[in-house]
């Protein structure tokens, strides 16, 4: 624990509040260790049971994590806002940042012309009683999903993919329930599961998606929900193949005790076909965000599912935020209808495909394993994440450490191709080859 911060409190509630305050004030940084239960109990003159209750409450809220012999630590990204502007400092001058997982801003469609058109055509202000999913938007979304083989009789909207996933989990599960997730998987999703007090069960995956045996093991261990990324899996780029989808559908067929959630966040940017699992279980949802192809600030995702699941999500939205902005709905609908925007998205998808495939091929040519079948990222297994990250940084590159995405899978780095040019690929591949499996220094005996 940071020498600058001293935990205080005489009750479990006071101790947990003290630790949360330390995180919020950035006196306790992500990854900082906390004292062992008995040591802190002795320091505070309380019983070990009191400290254990405080730690249990913080774990359930996703602020801390207990990792065996590594002890109890502040989570890498605890769900509480720190007073500093950002927990991670900005990259040093001259570093090329490949760690963010964001789309290339240069390839996003311009919104200005569409906003100007909306300003001239939009009707009277929407009232509380009239707000909700616009019928014309729902019909357009339904057509797009149906064309990809997703049954979309029932649908609603959420403020992005993660918001939809949060509402789905909250509608079906309770704190302490287990969720089967891809390992490695989306860091934000892992953080969300921790913040909801749910237990992640890691499911190994390959380039074709989650392994059937891994899903079966997670279900046998009591998982009440399964989250699968359809395409462009973050961080590995995996995409569910036709054969894998068929095998998973057979495994899941008719189950009423498992909520199936599919995340198709890449949507129009994906350069591989969609093989949905939608409808395999009694309760299911398919979530497709517009953020990657059209822009992160468009906080909108379409959520299709069975009648009960969609009704629960829509009902929970109604008593919370109410609805997804109809202005945002009209804007996205305008983008969908514009052939020029469709052409821009096609160009963007081609650009990501060229850069991602170019980096993977350059690494494979050098004898290095790399994963990146689709999407914006390349996943590179390494011997030691810290050593590899340091060597890349020394060469001018910043990568995301695999620890943010892993539960039990081996070390790796995630690199986002959005900032790369074609000229960057081979120099980066050369540095990565050296960093992934560095040659140990020679030893001398006397």
N, C-alpha and C positions, 0 to 999 in steps of 0.2 A: 504494500500500500504506500501511496505517496507520503513522504515524510512531512509534507506541508499540511496534511489533513488528519484530524483526529476524530474518530467516530465517537459520538456521545449518545446518551439515552439510558433510561432505567427500565423501560418496557420495550416489548418487541416493536410496537408502533413507533416509539421514539427512535429506536435504533435504525429501523428501516427508513424513517424520514430523514435521519441524519445522513445516511449513506446516499439517499436520493438527492439531498441537498448538495452533497459533495460532487455528485455527477453533474448536477445542473450548473453548479458554479465552476465546473471544469477543474476542481481541485483533485478529483478522481477521474483519471483519463480512461478511455476504452482500453481494456486489457490489463489495467492495474489490478494487482492481487489484493484480496481482502484477508484479514487475519483469520487463522483457524478458529473454529467455534469456541473451543475451550480457552484459547489465548485471549480472544476479545471478551469473553465472559469474565475472565479474571481481571482484565483491565477495567471493566465497567462495574465490577462487583455485582454481577447478576448471575443467574443460573445459565448453564449451557443450553437448557431448553428454551430460554428466552431468546438467545441469539439465534438458535436454530429456527425458531418461528419467524424472526425478522428476515433471515436469509431465505426461508421458504417463500415468504410473501414477495420478496424481491425477485426470486427466480420465477414465480408464477406470473409476474408482470413483465418478465423479460429484461430486467435491468442487469442481472448478474447470471453467471453460469458456473456450474461446478464441473470440473473436468478432471476427475480422478486424481492422480498424483500431482497434477498441476494446480490443484487447489481451487478455491473460489475466486473468480475474477469478475470485473465489470465486463459486460458484453461488448464485443467490438463496436456495435452501433446500438446502444441502449435507447429504448423508445421514450426519451425525455429530452426536451430541447435544452442545450447548454447555453450559457450566457455568452460564450464566444460565438462569433459569427459562423464558425465552422469547426468541427472537431479535427478535421484533417487540414493541415496547412496547405496553401497553394504550392504547386510544383516550383522548384527552384528555376531561376531564369535559365533559358536554354534547353530545358527538358521538354521532350515531345511526350505529351500525356496520352497514353493509350489505355488508361484505366477506367474511363467513365462509362462505357457501354451505351453511349448516346449516338443518335443518328447524325449524319453529316449535315450541318445547318445549311450548307451551300446547295444541298439537294432537296430541301423541303420546298413545297409549292408556296408561292407568295400568297398571303392572305388578303392583302390590301384591296385588290380589285373585287374580290368576293365580298369583303366587308362593305365596300362602297356600294355595291349593288344591293346588298341587304338593307343598307340605310335608306335606299330609295324605295324599296318594295315592301319592307316589313310593315305589318298592320299595327293596330292599337296595342298598347302594352298588355302583356299577359297578366291576368289576375290570378290570385291564389286558387280560385275554384276551377279555372280553365287550364292550369298548368299540368304538365305531364309529358308523356311520350307523344310527339306529334304523329298523327295517323300516316301522313305522307312519308315521314322518316321511318316509321316502323315497317311500312310496306317496302321501301327501298332496302332496308336492312334485311328483311325477310327474304327478298329475292336474291340478295348477294349470298346469304348463308345457304339457302336451298340449292343454289348453283354449285356449291362446294360439298353437297351431300349432308348438310347439317339440318335435321328437322327443326323448323323454327316457327311452329304454330304459336307457341307461347314465348314472348320475349319482353325484356325490360331494359333499362339503361342503368349504367353506373358511371361514376366519375373516374374512369380509368380502370385498367385490369385489376390492380391491387385492391382498389376499393370494392370491386365486384367480388373478388375472392374473399375479402374480409367479411362482407355481408353474407356470403354463402356459408362460410364456416360458422359465423355467429348464429345463423338461422338453424343450423343442424346439429352443432356440437356444443359441448360445455367444457369449461376449464378442466384439464386433466385428461381429456380424450386424446387419442393418438391419431396423427395424420401421416399418411405415407407420402413422401416427397422424393423427388429425384436427388441423387447424391453423386456428383455435385449438382447443386441447384441454385435457383435465383436467390441472391443474398437478401433482397428486400422481403421475399416471401418467408424465408427462414426467420427474419426478424419479426415479421408479423405473427407467425405462429407462436413465437416466444412471448410476444406482447399479449396475445390472447390467452396465455396460460395453457396452450396445447402442447402435446409431446410429438416431436417429429420422429418418424421412423424412416431412415434412409433406404432408398431403393437404388441399387446400382443400375447404370445404363450404359449402352454403347451407342454407336452412331445411328442405330435404328430405333432408339428410344428406350424406355424402361424395360429391364429384363423381366420376362414373365415369371421366372423363379423368384426374383426379388419381390415382385408385387404379391405373389402367392404367400411368401414368407411374412410380408408386412400385414396382410389380411389375417393370417393365422395368429399373428401377434396382437391382433385386436384393433387394427387401424379402422377408424370409422369414416375416413375420407381418403381419397386418392387424388392427387393433383398431378396432371400430366401436361407437359408442354408439347403441343402438336408439331410445331416446326420452329427452327431457329432457337433451340433451347439455350437458355442462358445459364451457364457459360460455355457449353461444349459445342453448340451448333447442331446437336442431334435433331433428327426429324423422324417421327413415327412412320415406319414403312408399312406397306400394305400387308405383308406377312405378319409383322409384329402387331399391327392393329387387329388382324383377324384372331391371333392367339390371345390377345388381351380381352377382346370381346367375348371369346369363348370362356375365359376364366371368370369374367365379371357378369356373365349373362344372368339376368333376372335377380341379381342380389338386391335386397331391399334394405340391408344393414350398412351399406357403404355409399357415401356421396361421391360421385365421380365429377371432378372439375377438370375441364380442358382449357388451356390458355393458348390462344393463337395470336399472340401479340404482334408478330411480324406481319401477318395478314398479307396485304398486297405486295410487300417486299419479298416474300418467300419465293424462291425459285425452285421449289420442290412441290409436288402435289400434296394436298391435304387428305389424310386418311383418318377421319374422325371416329371416335369411340362413342359419340353421343347416342344415348338411348340404350346402351348396353345394360345399365343398372336401372332400377326403378326411379331413383333420385339422381339427377345429373344436371350439369350446366356446361355450356360452351361459351367462353368469354373471348371477344375479339375487340381489341383496343384500336383506336385510330392514331395513337401517339407516335409510333415509329415511322409510318409512312407520311403522315400529314403534319406532325409537329407535337412535341411534348406538352405544349401549353394547351392543347385541345384535350381537356380532361373528359373524355367520353369513351365508353366501351359499350358494345352491344352484348347482352347476356340472354341467351336462349336456354331453355331447359324444360323439364317436366312441369306440369301445371302447379303442383304444390310448391316446388322450389322457387319458381318464378314469382308466385303469389307471395311467398314469405319475404323474398328480397324486395319486391315492390312495396309491400306493406311496411317493411322496416324503413325503407327510404322515405315513405310518405310521412312517418312520424318523426323523422330526423331532418335531413336536408330538404326533403320535400320532393325535388325533382332535379334532373339534369337540365341546365339552362336551355330554353327553347331557342335562344340566339345561337348557342353552340350547335344545337341540332340543325338549324337552318344553314349554318355555315358549313358543316360537314356535308350536308345534303347537296349544297351548291358545289363543293369540291368533287363529290362523287359524280355529279352530272357533267362536269367539265371535261371534254375530251383532251384539252391541253394539259390538264392536271394528270389525267390518266397516263398520258405520254411521259410526263415528268417522273411519275412514280416508276414507270417501266425503265426509264434511264437510270434512276437511282438504284433500282434492284440490280440492273446490269453492272453498275459501278461497284456495288458492294460485293457482288459475285466475283468480279474480276480481281478485286483487291484481296478478298478473303482466300479465294482459290489460289491466287498467286503466292500468298504468304505460306499457305499449307504446302503447296508444291515445292517451294524453295526450301522449306524445312525438311520435307521428305527426301529431297535430293541430297541433303546433307546427312541423311541417316537418322533424323529426329522424328519421333512420333508427334503428330499434331492432329487435332480434331477441329472441324469446322465445315460441316456439310452444308449449312445454311445460316443466314443471319448476319450479324455484325461482328461476331467475336470468334477468336481462335483460342483454343485451350491447349496448353503445352505442358505435359508432365515434366517435372524437374526433380532432381535429387533433393534439393534443399531450397525452399522458397526464399528464405532470407538471403542466402548467397546469390541465387539467381537474380533476385530483385536488385541487389546491390551492384552486381556486375552490369546489369542493364542500365541502372541509374548512372553509373560511371561512364557509360557509353552514350548517355544522353536520352535514354528512354525510360518512361514510367509505366509499369504494368500493375495490374490489380493482383494482389496476393490471393492464391487459391483458398487460403484459410477462411476468407469471407463466404465462400460458397460450399465448403466441404463439411460433411458430418463425419464420415469414416473413410472417404475415398483418399487416394494418395496425393502427395503434394503436386501442385501445378501452378501455372500463371495464366491469367486471362488477359488477352490483348484485343482491344477494339480496333477494327480496321478503318473506322471513319476518318481519322486524321491522316491516314497514310496516302502517299502518292505511289505511283508505279516504281519510281526510282528508289523509294525507301525499302522495297521488299527484300532485295538480296542483302544489303548492308544489315538490316534488322535480323534477317535469318542467320547471317554469319555470327552476329553477337549472341543471339539466342542459342545457337548450337554450342558456343563456348560456355554460356551461362547455365544451360540446363544440366549438364553433367561435367562440371569443371574437373580438370585433372588435378589430383591432390599433389601438393608439393613433395619433392623427393625427400626421402629420409636417409640419414647417413649414420652408419654405425662405426664405432671405433674398436 
